[in-house]
Amino acid sequence: MKGEKQMIYKKITFKADPFSYDLRFDDRITLVGGDSGTGKTVLYEILEDLRLTDEYKAIKLFNYKSDNLLEAVKQCRDNFIVIDNADILIDDDIRRFINFEFSNQYMLFLRNCDGLNVSDKSFKVLKLENNRITLEEELFVI
């Protein structure tokens, strides 16, 4: 429904040997932060294959190779949109679209949440423990 916040996926779980991924989402917009080398781009690359399955076909991926990002994202409805390097790629127009197009769910790899309508539960980091990778809440100091 228009105006209603929608969750496409409450969780995404899969194995990519030797790791198992158990990604749980608490909000329509999830911001995945963390230092370089913590696995964000690796996760993005794994999602490229995962989106080819029936279960996860709603995943749409965007990165620095994506042409005309704003127009491409505007075409998405009822999708789980993932944007790698979002700090660099998203501008004010894309931020507005994310804030007001409620049919999509977002996972954005970025550090700067300025201009996005997010909650405390939106901030996550990847955590590795016993070959299991999860999204854990991250407390950001602003």
C-alpha positions in Angstrom: 0.0 0.0 0.0 1.2 3.5 -0.8 2.6 5.3 2.3 3.0 2.0 4.3 6.5 1.0 5.2 7.2 -2.4 3.8 9.7 -5.1 4.8 10.6 -7.3 1.8 12.9 -9.5 3.9 12.9 -9.8 7.7 15.9 -12.1 7.3 18.3 -13.4 4.7 20.1 -16.6 5.5 22.5 -18.6 3.4 25.8 -20.5 3.4 28.9 -19.4 1.5 31.5 -21.9 2.7 33.1 -21.7 5.1 30.6 -19.1 6.4 27.0 -19.0 7.2 25.1 -15.7 6.9 22.2 -14.8 9.2 21.2 -11.3 8.3 18.2 -10.0 10.2 16.5 -6.6 9.5 14.7 -4.4 12.0 13.9 -1.5 9.8 13.0 -0.7 6.2 16.4 1.1 5.8 19.5 -0.7 7.1 22.8 1.1 7.1 25.8 -1.2 7.2 28.9 0.6 8.4 32.3 -0.5 9.3 35.9 0.0 8.3 37.3 -1.1 5.0 38.0 -4.8 4.9 35.2 -5.9 7.2 33.3 -7.8 4.5 30.7 -5.4 3.1 31.8 -5.7 -0.5 32.3 -9.4 -0.2 28.7 -9.6 1.0 27.6 -7.5 -1.9 29.3 -9.9 -4.3 27.7 -12.9 -2.7 24.3 -11.2 -3.0 24.9 -10.9 -6.8 24.6 -14.7 -7.0 21.9 -15.1 -4.3 19.5 -12.8 -6.1 19.3 -15.3 -8.9 17.4 -17.7 -6.7 13.6 -17.7 -6.5 13.7 -17.0 -2.8 15.7 -13.8 -3.1 14.7 -12.5 -6.6 13.5 -9.2 -5.1 17.2 -8.2 -4.4 18.4 -5.4 -6.7 22.0 -4.4 -6.5 23.7 -1.1 -7.4 27.4 0.0 -7.2 29.9 2.2 -9.0 29.3 0.2 -12.2 25.6 1.1 -12.2 24.5 3.5 -15.0 22.2 6.4 -14.1 21.6 5.3 -10.5 18.7 7.6 -9.8 16.7 6.5 -12.8 17.5 2.8 -12.1 16.4 3.0 -8.4 13.3 5.0 -9.4 12.2 2.0 -11.5 12.2 -0.3 -8.4 9.1 -1.2 -6.6 8.7 -4.0 -4.0 12.4 -4.6 -4.1 15.2 -5.1 -1.6 17.7 -2.6 -2.9 21.4 -2.9 -1.9 23.8 -0.1 -2.7 27.5 -0.6 -2.2 29.7 2.5 -1.5 26.5 4.5 -1.0 28.4 7.4 0.6 29.8 8.1 -2.8 26.9 7.1 -5.0 23.7 8.5 -3.4 22.8 12.2 -3.7 20.0 14.2 -2.3 17.5 13.1 -5.0 18.2 9.4 -4.2 17.9 10.1 -0.5 14.5 11.7 -1.1 13.4 8.7 -3.1 14.5 6.3 -0.4 12.7 8.3 2.3 9.4 8.5 0.5 9.1 5.4 -1.7 7.8 3.0 0.9 7.4 -0.1 -1.2 11.1 -0.8 -1.2 13.5 -2.0 1.5 17.1 -0.8 1.5 20.5 -2.1 2.7 23.0 0.7 2.2 26.7 0.3 2.8 27.6 3.7 4.1 28.8 5.7 7.0 26.9 9.0 6.6 23.2 8.8 7.3 22.5 12.6 6.7 19.2 13.1 4.9 17.9 9.6 5.5 14.9 8.9 7.7 16.4 6.2 9.9 15.8 4.8 13.4 18.3 3.6 16.0 17.7 0.1 14.8 18.9 1.0 11.3 22.6 1.1 12.1 24.4 -2.3 11.7 27.8 -3.8 11.3 28.9 -7.2 10.1 30.0 -9.5 12.9 31.9 -12.7 12.5 31.8 -15.3 15.2 32.4 -19.1 14.8 32.2 -18.8 11.0 28.7 -17.2 11.3 28.2 -13.7 10.0 25.4 -11.6 11.4 24.3 -8.0 11.3 24.6 -6.5 14.8 23.4 -3.1 16.0 26.0 -0.4 16.0 25.9 2.6 18.2 27.0 5.6 16.3 28.2 8.7 18.1 27.1 11.8 16.2 
